[in-house]
């Protein structure tokens, strides 16, 4: 890994402006700004951010730009590719806020794809509001970013640790799928991809090994076909194929047991078959500090592992811990990545 010290240009798409994304972003930067010389481009409404900056008493040096081009002297630049009204953007689940969130996300991805930003950190959005605003095919930010990058070989990884620095790193074979359809959409190819990307994530993180544990889909990993056959028909062939490619991978294992051993440190990453199977244990140990990392994109993308929290937005109560973790992971990965020139 390339650990040389260099100044990074990091983009942060502010998510739903009526949620807590702008607040946790500013609070996180208030803690991070003195840690290094990196520069941040906040993709969002400048007037809204300045108002929030004043309300929170943070006194961050926000510099509005008329274009997203770098400004040599500015540590925190703000650029809005839209022309939304700050007042309209503060209304929860409003179409204007949802459309702005999508535009900001797309602009951040474009900057990364051009090599103009070293990583993209994305604040939370409201999927229901985005769909109602006209993006009827919207599934999630991960899926939209994958489409913008022209790839389907991505996976969602959530990672977090407890107060003793015991980590869980969980890659999902399926993501936002109704529980009744998980067995139908789960394929050997999806499991193999999740294993491949989970193993590579360990390398990208600089871990000394990449030992991956794979969950079974059914209770007790199917008990040899007595409680479902997906382990036999789908999971085991995927694990065996990954092992032949040189991966240190074990499974399928009963999820309730596997997460215990992963938390002890016997595995460096876990591949879960569906959303809540993997995220329930992860959030139990790292609810406030969990990070969403999109594996397989041609650029670095991280995100805090929480929602828009409309109920506390605008009250100054939002905890920035997860956004701080997302920024720190993006910085770590960007510093280790090869230098690319715009």
N, C-alpha and C positions, 0 to 999 in steps of 0.2 A: 504493500500500500504506500502511496505517495503521501507522506506526512509533512511535506514542506509547508512553511508558514506563508500564507499569502492572503491578500484581501479578497473577500468574496462579495459578489453581488447576488443577494438573495431576494426573491420575489415572494410576497405574501398576498394571496387573494383573500379578501376580507369576509367572504361568505355572505350570509344573509345579514344585511345591515341593521335589521330590526332585532337580531339576536345578540348574543354576547360575543360574537367573533371580533368585532372592532375593539371592544373593551379588553378582552384577554390578550389581544395582539399588542395594544399599547402598554398594558401592564407588564407583559413579558419583555417587551423592548426596553422598558424602564429598568429592568433587572439585567438585561443582556448587553446593553449598549456599551458599557464600560469594560466588558470582558475581552474585547478584541477590536480590530479596526474595520470589521465588515460593514458593508453598506446594505441598506434595505430599501426595496421599492414596495410601498404599500399600494395595492391596486384596489382603490375604493374612492369614495367621495371625500375630497379635501375638506369641505366645510363641515361635514358631519364629524370627521376625525378631529378637526381642530376644536370643535365644540366639546367633544368628548374629552379631549386632552385637557381642556380648561376645567371641565366639570370634575375630573379626577385629580386635578392639581399636579399632573405629572411633569409639565413643562418640557416635554420632548421637543426637539428642534425639527418640526415637520416643515418640509419645503415642498409646496405644490409645484407641479411641473405642467407645462403645456404639451409635453410629449414624454414618453417613457425612456428617452435617452439618458445615459448616466450623467450625473452632475458631479464633477470631481470633488467639490467641497462639501457636499451634502451627505450626511450619514443616513438620514431617513427622508426619502423622497416619496411623494404621494402623486399618483396619476390615476385619472378616471377616464377610461375609454368611452364612457357614456356621458350623458348630460342630465342626470337625475336630480330632482329636488331633494335636499336633505330632509325636509319634513315628510315627504312622501315615503322616503326610504326607511323611516322609523316605524312604519305601521306593520305589525306582525302579520305574516301571511299575505301581504299585499302583492299584487302582480308586479308593481314597479320594483319592489325590493327583490323579488324572485328573479326578474329579468336582469337586474343589475348584478346579482350574485353569479348568474350564468356567464354574463359578459366578462366579469372580472376573472372568473375561472379560465375562460377560453383565452383571454389575453395573457394570463400568467403562463399557460401552456405554450402559447406561441413564442413568448420570450425565451423559454427554455429550449424549445425546438430550434430556435435561431442561434442558440449559444449566447444570448444576451443576459441570461440569469443562470447562476450555478445550481439553483434548486428552487423548487416551488413548495411553499407551505400554504395549505388551504384551510381556512376557517370553516366552520360547519354551515351547511345549508339546510333548507327545509324542502324535502322531496315533494311533499304534497303541494306546497305552494308553487314550486317550479312546474309541476305537471299541469296545474290549473292555469298557469300563466301562458301555456302554449307548447311547452316542451313535453309532449305527450309520451315520447319514448324514453324519457329520463328515468334511469334506474338508480344512479348514484354518481358521485364525482369520480370514483375509480373507473367506472365504465365509460363515462364521457371522456376522460383523459386518455383512456386506451384507444377510443375511436379517433380522437384528435391526433394521436400519435401513429395511427394506422397499424395497431397491433392487437392481437387477441391473446397473446402469450403473457398475460399478467396475472398476478394473484395479490390478494390482500393479506398483509401480515400486520398483526397487532402485537406490540411488545411493551412490556412494563415490568416494574420490579417493586418489591415491598421495601419497608424501611431498613431492611438488612441487605439490600442490593441483591436479592435472589430474584432472578429473571425468569419470565416466561416469554417465549417468542412463538407465536402461533400463526401459521399460514393456513388459509381456508381453501379447500377444494371446491366448495360452492359458497356463494355469498348470499345475496338477497333473494332467496328462493322460499316459497311457502313450504312449511315442514311436510305437508302432504305430498310434495313433488320432489323431495330431495333424492330419494332412491331412483326416481325416474330420470333425473338430469345428471346424476353422478356417473361419471365415466372413468375408465382406466386412464384415458388421456389427461383428464383434469387432475387426477391424483398424481400422475407422473409429473405433470407440470408443477404442481404445488411442491412436490418433493425436490425437484431440480432447483426451483427458485428459493426454497427454504435453505437448501444446502449452500447455494451461492450467497445468500444473505449472511450466513455465518462467516464466509470469506470476506465479504464486503465490510463486515463489522470488525474484522481483524481478530476473530476468535481463534484459539489454538487448534480447534477441531470443529467438525460439522456433523455431529451425530444427530440424526433425525428420527423421531418416533412418530409412527403413523397410527391414528385412531381407527378402530373399527366403526362401522356405521351403527350396528345394532348393540344392544346390551350384551356385555360379556364377549364382545367381538364375534357374536353369532353362535358361539358354542358349537363350532364345527358344523354349522348349517341347521342346528335345532331352533335357533332364534333368528332366522333370516339367512339368506344365501349370498348377500352382496359381498361379504368378505371373501368367499370362495371364488365368485365369478368376476369380481372387479378389483377389490383392494389387494389381494395377494398377488395377482399378476402384475399390478402396477409396482408393488414393492419389489418383486423379483426382478422386473425390468430395470428399475432404478439401481438395484444392487449390482446388476451386471454392468451398468455404466460407471461403476466405481464408487457409488455413494455408500456411506456408512449409515444404513437405514434399517430400522426394525419395525415390524408390525405385520398385520394389524393387532393392536393391543386394546383391551378394554379402556375406554376413555377415562373412567373414574380412577383407574390404576395408573395409567400413563401420565396424567397430569401431576399426580403425587410424585412420581419418580423424576419427571421433568423439573418440578419445583425444587427437588433435592439436588439437581445438577447432573443427573445421569444422562439427560438429553439436552442438546443445545437449541433445538427447535422442534416444534410439534406440528404435524399436519392434521387438521381437524376436517371432518367430512362436511360439516354445515355450521352456519353462523353461530348459533347459541351454544353448540357443543364446545366451540373454541373460546368464545368470548366471555362466557359466564365465569370460568375459572380465572381468566386473565383480568377481568374487571374486579374480581374479588380481591386480588392481591395488588392491583395497580390502578384502581379506579381514577384517582386524581392525576396520575402521571403517565397513563397509557398513551401510546402513539400509534397511529395508523400509518403504515409505510406501504406504498404501492410497489410491489416487486415486478420487474420485467419491463418497465417503461424505459425509453431511451434517455430519460432525465430523472433526477431525484425528486420525489414528491412525498411529503409527510403531512400529517394532519393531526390535530388533537383528537382524542377519542371520546368526544362528547357531542351533544347536539346544540341546537340554537338556544335552548333554555329561555324562551320568551318570558317566562314567569319572573325571572330576575333581571332581565335585560333593562338597562338604564338605571339600575339601582346601585351600581358600584359594588355589587356583592360577588361578582363572578371570580372564581379562582383561576389564575392563569397557569397553574402548574402543568397541565397537559400541553398547553401551547408552548411553554418554556421547553418542555421535553421534545416537542416536535421541532422547534427551532434548533435545539442543540443536536438532535440526530441529523437534521439536514446539514448543519455545519460540519459535523464529523464526517459524513459521507462525501460532502462536496470537497473537503480538504484532501480526502484520500483519493478522489477521482483524478484521472489525467487532466492536465490543463487543456482547455479548449479555447480557441480565440474566436470571438464573434466575426 
